[in-house]
Amino acid sequence: MQNEDLEQFAFFGLPYHPNRVLIYKRGAQWIVENTDERAAPGATRTFVSEEGALDLFVERLRLSAVE
């Protein structure tokens, strides 16, 4: 992430901030979600594996860097 200058993310998700990509674990599930300009949670995906969650997390960071 640092090599690609990807910003606007939050590990472990909280607190919510505007226009962020978040990743955190709740119980046995990994959750990746985006927040909007009001810091409201938006697009949320849940994963059983950390690997799948991390893949989507980085993909969403890359997409947000393009916008």
N, C-alpha and C positions, 0 to 999 in steps of 0.2 A: 504494500500500500504506500509505503514511504517512497519507494523507487518510482512510482507512477504519480506521485503528488495527489493521492486520493485523500480527500478530506470529508468533513461532514458525516462522521460516523460515531457510534457510541457502542463500546463493548459493554455487555451486561445491561444495556438498554436504558437505564434510568439515570437521571431524570430525563423526561422528554424535552427535546429542543426542536425548534423549527427546522424543516428540511433536512432531516437526518435519516441515515440508514442504521438500524439498530439490530444487534444480535444478543440474545440472552438465553439462558436455560431456565426452564420451569419444570421441576420434577425430572422426568426422564426425557422431556422433549426440548428440542432446540427451536427457537422462534426467531424469524427474521421479519422485520417490518420497517416501513417507511413512515415518517411523519410529514405532515404538510406545513404550509407557511404559518399555521396557527399552533403548531406542535401537537396536533391531533393525530392519533395513530391511524394509519391507513392500511395499505396493502400488506397483509400478514400471511406468512406461510409457516407451517409447523413441520418439523423434521424429527425423525427418530435418531438419525445419525448426525454427528457433528460435521462430518465431511460434506454432506449435502447442504447443510446450513451455511457453512463457510463458502462453498462455491457460489450459492445465490447471493450471499452478503457481498462478496467481491464483485460479482456481476452487476449488482445494483449500484455499488459505489462507482464502478466504471461508467455506467449509464448516467448517473447524476453528475459526473465530472464533465460530460459532453454537453449537458444542457446549459 
